Amino acid sequence: MRKRPVGDVRVGEIAVGAMALSRPGRPSTQEAVRAVHAALDAGVTLIDTSPSYHDTPEERGHSELLVARALRERPTSGNEVMVATKVGHIRQAGGTIAVDGSPDHIRRSAQESAGRLGVDSIDLLQLHRPDPQVPYAESVGELGRLVDRGLVRAVGISNVGTDEVEVAASVLGPRLVSVQNRYSPGHRESHDVLELCARRGLAFLAWSPLGGKGSGEITSAPAFLAVGLAHGVGPHQVCLAWELRLSPGFIPIPGITSGARAADCAAASRLDLTDEELDQLPALT
């Protein structure tokens, strides 16, 4: 698998998230591997995962192991694949999440993730969420040290506001390449963060870009349905194509559960929407 240049997050494309491949109700391992392969075959070059994407506490790291297996079994796909993972979340019994942004936890978790992914250096390591018990500069400072030591190639942050972006940018400098927040037509609370990322030249990775479980806000939206009908595609593709027009650095990360779903989402990057069609969709600001 060819490596990408340090910090090079390819924008203008669809990434895929591996959460749904590892949580309750997930597909079989073989089905999940096929879904990742279908994403690669469709041209996807960024796969987003986390050690906290799993079912029971004993399965910590399941998603990372799954992604690593899929890439091992498709070593000559021809894609330059970037794997992004995270630190700072611990999924406990019952599905509750503990947050740990301490430098010791970040360092230990990164080392474990590198081992599960089978790499010497993690392509993109993201701090999953700020820890209110740890100064944010301390948490992101440890991420920077991991880059300096060679364990990590580039750093991202997630679930943050503009203040955290400014702190991280100040501490990390060019080692910070991305921000991952929730963003969809019905959830645009992070638009100010998106605009800040555009000004700073950071990629904006959108989780839940189709509106969450069931994607009801998309499938029931007349505008997305109408534009999709005109192109012979579903409203999900229209939504992802619309999001790619929001900012030069916008990267939607839809979750996948099957190969067909992966290919369908990836095709959105090739869907050209006219200005007239865009006017029918939610305002771009």
C-alpha positions as CSV (number, residue, x, y, z in Angstrom):
1,M,0.0,0.0,0.0
2,R,1.6,3.2,-1.1
3,K,1.9,6.0,1.5
4,R,0.7,9.5,1.0
5,P,2.8,12.6,1.8
6,V,2.8,13.7,5.4
7,G,-0.3,15.8,6.2
8,D,-1.8,15.3,2.8
9,V,-5.5,14.9,3.3
10,R,-7.1,14.7,-0.1
11,V,-10.1,17.0,-0.3
12,G,-12.9,17.1,-2.8
13,E,-13.6,13.4,-2.3
14,I,-15.7,11.2,-0.1
15,A,-14.1,9.3,2.8
16,V,-15.8,6.4,4.6
17,G,-16.2,5.7,8.3
18,A,-15.8,2.2,9.8
19,M,-17.9,2.7,12.9
20,A,-21.0,0.9,11.6
21,L,-18.8,-2.1,10.6
22,S,-17.9,-2.6,14.3
23,R,-20.9,-1.7,16.4
24,P,-24.0,-3.7,17.4
25,G,-25.9,-5.0,14.4
26,R,-22.7,-5.0,12.3
27,P,-22.1,-7.1,9.3
28,S,-20.0,-10.3,9.4
29,T,-16.2,-9.9,9.2
30,Q,-16.1,-11.0,5.6
31,E,-19.0,-8.6,4.7
32,A,-17.2,-5.8,6.4
33,V,-13.9,-6.5,4.6
34,R,-15.8,-6.6,1.3
35,A,-17.3,-3.2,2.1
36,V,-13.9,-1.7,2.7
37,H,-12.6,-3.3,-0.6
38,A,-15.6,-1.8,-2.4
39,A,-14.8,1.6,-1.0
40,L,-11.2,1.2,-2.3
41,D,-12.4,0.0,-5.7
42,A,-14.6,3.1,-5.9
43,G,-11.6,5.4,-5.3
44,V,-11.9,6.2,-1.6
45,T,-8.5,7.3,-0.2
46,L,-9.4,8.0,3.4
47,I,-10.8,5.5,5.9
48,D,-11.8,6.8,9.4
49,T,-11.7,4.5,12.4
50,S,-11.2,4.5,16.1
51,P,-10.3,2.0,18.9
52,S,-13.6,2.9,20.5
53,Y,-15.7,1.6,17.6
54,H,-16.7,-1.8,19.0
55,D,-19.4,-3.6,20.8
56,T,-18.2,-4.9,24.2
57,P,-15.2,-3.6,26.2
58,E,-13.2,-6.7,25.4
59,E,-13.4,-5.8,21.7
60,R,-11.5,-2.5,22.0
61,G,-9.7,-1.9,18.7
62,H,-12.0,-4.1,16.7
63,S,-12.5,-1.5,14.0
64,E,-8.8,-0.8,13.6
65,L,-8.1,-4.5,13.3
66,L,-10.8,-4.9,10.7
67,V,-9.4,-2.0,8.6
68,A,-5.9,-3.4,8.9
69,R,-7.1,-6.8,7.7
70,A,-9.0,-5.3,4.8
71,L,-5.9,-3.4,3.6
72,R,-3.6,-6.4,4.0
73,E,-6.0,-8.5,1.8
74,R,-6.0,-5.8,-0.9
75,P,-2.3,-4.7,-1.0
76,T,-2.3,-3.9,-4.7
77,S,-5.5,-1.8,-4.9
78,G,-3.6,1.1,-6.5
79,N,-5.1,3.6,-4.0
80,E,-3.0,5.8,-1.8
81,V,-5.0,5.1,1.4
82,M,-4.8,7.3,4.4
83,V,-6.1,5.7,7.6
84,A,-7.3,8.1,10.3
85,T,-7.8,6.9,13.8
86,K,-8.4,8.5,17.2
87,V,-7.4,8.7,20.8
88,G,-9.2,9.9,23.9
89,H,-12.4,7.8,24.0
90,I,-12.9,4.7,26.0
91,R,-16.1,2.7,25.4
92,Q,-17.2,1.1,28.7
93,A,-19.7,-1.6,29.6
94,G,-23.2,-0.6,28.6
95,G,-21.9,1.6,25.8
96,T,-21.0,4.6,28.0
97,I,-18.0,6.7,27.0
98,A,-15.2,7.9,29.2
99,V,-13.0,10.7,28.0
100,D,-9.3,10.7,28.7
101,G,-7.1,13.4,27.2
102,S,-4.1,13.0,29.5
103,P,-0.7,12.8,27.7
104,D,-0.1,9.3,29.2
105,H,-3.3,7.9,27.8
106,I,-2.8,9.6,24.4
107,R,0.7,8.2,24.1
108,R,-0.3,4.7,25.2
109,S,-3.4,4.6,23.0
110,A,-1.5,5.8,19.9
111,Q,1.1,3.0,20.4
112,E,-1.6,0.4,20.7
113,S,-3.4,1.7,17.6
114,A,-0.2,1.6,15.6
115,G,0.2,-2.0,16.6
116,R,-3.3,-2.9,15.6
117,L,-3.1,-1.1,12.3
118,G,0.3,-2.8,11.6
119,V,2.1,0.4,10.9
120,D,5.2,2.1,12.2
121,S,3.6,5.5,11.8
122,I,-0.2,6.4,12.0
123,D,-1.3,8.5,9.0
124,L,-3.7,10.8,10.8
125,L,-4.3,10.7,14.6
126,Q,-7.2,12.7,15.9
127,L,-8.1,13.7,19.5
128,H,-11.6,12.4,19.7
129,R,-13.0,15.0,22.1
130,P,-11.6,17.6,24.6
131,D,-11.2,16.3,28.1
132,P,-12.6,18.9,30.6
133,Q,-10.2,17.6,33.2
134,V,-7.1,18.3,31.1
135,P,-6.0,21.6,29.6
136,Y,-6.5,21.3,25.9
137,A,-3.0,22.6,25.1
138,E,-1.6,19.7,27.1
139,S,-3.6,17.1,25.2
140,V,-2.8,18.5,21.7
141,G,0.8,19.1,22.8
142,E,1.2,15.3,23.3
143,L,-0.1,14.8,19.8
144,G,2.6,17.1,18.5
145,R,5.3,15.2,20.4
146,L,4.0,11.9,18.8
147,V,4.6,13.5,15.4
148,D,8.0,14.7,16.4
149,R,8.9,11.1,17.5
150,G,7.7,9.6,14.2
151,L,4.8,7.6,15.6
152,V,2.3,9.8,13.9
153,R,2.5,11.6,10.6
154,A,-0.2,14.3,11.0
155,V,-2.7,15.4,13.6
156,G,-6.4,16.2,13.7
157,I,-8.9,17.2,16.4
158,S,-12.6,16.4,16.7
159,N,-15.8,17.6,18.3
160,V,-14.4,21.1,18.9
161,G,-15.4,24.7,18.7
162,T,-13.4,27.6,17.3
163,D,-11.5,28.2,20.5
164,E,-10.1,24.7,20.5
165,V,-9.1,25.0,16.9
166,E,-7.2,28.2,17.6
167,V,-5.4,26.6,20.6
168,A,-4.5,23.5,18.6
169,A,-3.3,25.6,15.7
170,S,-1.1,27.6,18.0
171,V,0.4,24.6,19.7
172,L,0.7,22.3,16.7
173,G,1.4,24.6,13.7
174,P,1.6,22.7,10.4
175,R,1.3,19.3,12.2
176,L,-2.4,20.1,12.5
177,V,-4.1,19.2,9.2
178,S,-7.8,18.5,10.0
179,V,-10.9,19.0,12.2
180,Q,-13.7,16.5,12.4
181,N,-17.1,17.7,13.6
182,R,-20.7,16.7,13.0
183,Y,-22.2,18.4,9.9
184,S,-25.3,17.7,7.8
185,P,-28.1,19.8,6.3
186,G,-30.0,19.6,9.6
187,H,-26.9,20.0,11.9
188,R,-24.9,23.0,10.9
189,E,-23.9,24.1,14.4
190,S,-20.2,23.8,13.3
191,H,-20.4,26.1,10.3
192,D,-18.2,28.7,12.1
193,V,-15.6,25.9,12.6
194,L,-15.9,25.0,8.9
195,E,-15.3,28.7,8.0
196,L,-12.3,28.9,10.3
197,C,-10.8,25.7,8.8
198,A,-11.2,27.2,5.3
199,R,-9.3,30.3,6.5
200,R,-6.5,28.2,8.1
201,G,-6.2,25.7,5.2
202,L,-7.4,22.8,7.3
203,A,-9.5,19.9,6.1
204,F,-13.0,19.7,7.6
205,L,-14.0,16.0,8.1
206,A,-17.8,15.8,8.6
207,W,-19.1,12.9,10.7
208,S,-22.8,11.9,10.3
209,P,-23.0,13.9,7.0
210,L,-26.3,12.4,6.1
211,G,-28.0,13.3,9.4
212,G,-27.6,10.3,11.6
213,K,-29.3,7.0,12.1
214,G,-31.7,6.3,9.3
215,S,-30.8,9.5,7.5
216,G,-34.4,10.6,7.8
217,E,-33.6,14.3,7.3
218,I,-32.3,13.5,3.8
219,T,-34.7,10.8,2.6
220,S,-37.7,13.0,3.5
221,A,-36.4,16.2,2.1
222,P,-38.2,17.1,-1.1
223,A,-35.4,19.1,-2.6
224,F,-32.8,16.3,-2.3
225,L,-35.4,13.8,-3.7
226,A,-36.2,16.0,-6.7
227,V,-32.5,16.7,-7.6
228,G,-31.7,13.0,-7.2
229,L,-34.6,12.0,-9.4
230,A,-33.2,14.3,-12.1
231,H,-29.8,12.6,-12.0
232,G,-31.1,9.1,-11.4
233,V,-29.5,8.8,-8.0
234,G,-30.7,8.7,-4.4
235,P,-30.9,11.7,-2.1
236,H,-27.9,10.6,-0.2
237,Q,-25.6,11.1,-3.2
238,V,-27.1,14.6,-3.7
239,C,-26.5,15.5,-0.1
240,L,-22.9,14.4,-0.2
241,A,-22.3,16.2,-3.5
242,W,-23.9,19.4,-2.0
243,E,-21.6,19.1,1.0
244,L,-18.5,18.9,-1.2
245,R,-19.5,22.4,-2.5
246,L,-19.6,23.9,0.9
247,S,-15.8,24.5,1.2
248,P,-12.7,23.4,-0.7
249,G,-11.6,21.4,2.4
250,F,-14.9,19.7,3.1
251,I,-14.7,15.8,3.4
252,P,-17.9,14.0,4.2
253,I,-17.4,10.7,6.1
254,P,-20.5,8.6,5.7
255,G,-20.6,5.3,7.5
256,I,-20.8,2.1,5.5
257,T,-22.3,-1.3,6.2
258,S,-22.0,-2.9,2.8
259,G,-20.0,-2.8,-0.5
260,A,-23.0,-1.4,-2.3
261,R,-23.3,1.4,0.2
262,A,-19.6,2.2,0.0
263,A,-19.7,2.5,-3.8
264,D,-22.9,4.5,-3.8
265,C,-21.5,7.1,-1.4
266,A,-18.2,7.3,-3.2
267,A,-19.9,8.1,-6.4
268,A,-21.2,11.4,-5.0
269,S,-17.8,12.9,-5.7
270,R,-18.5,12.5,-9.4
271,L,-22.0,14.0,-9.3
272,D,-22.0,17.5,-10.8
273,L,-24.8,19.7,-9.5
274,T,-25.8,22.8,-11.4
275,D,-26.1,26.2,-9.8
276,E,-29.8,26.0,-10.3
277,E,-30.0,22.7,-8.5
278,L,-27.8,24.0,-5.7
279,D,-30.3,26.8,-5.2
280,Q,-33.0,24.2,-4.5
281,L,-30.9,22.7,-1.7
282,P,-30.2,24.2,1.8
283,A,-28.3,27.5,1.7
284,L,-24.5,27.1,1.5
285,T,-24.0,29.5,4.4
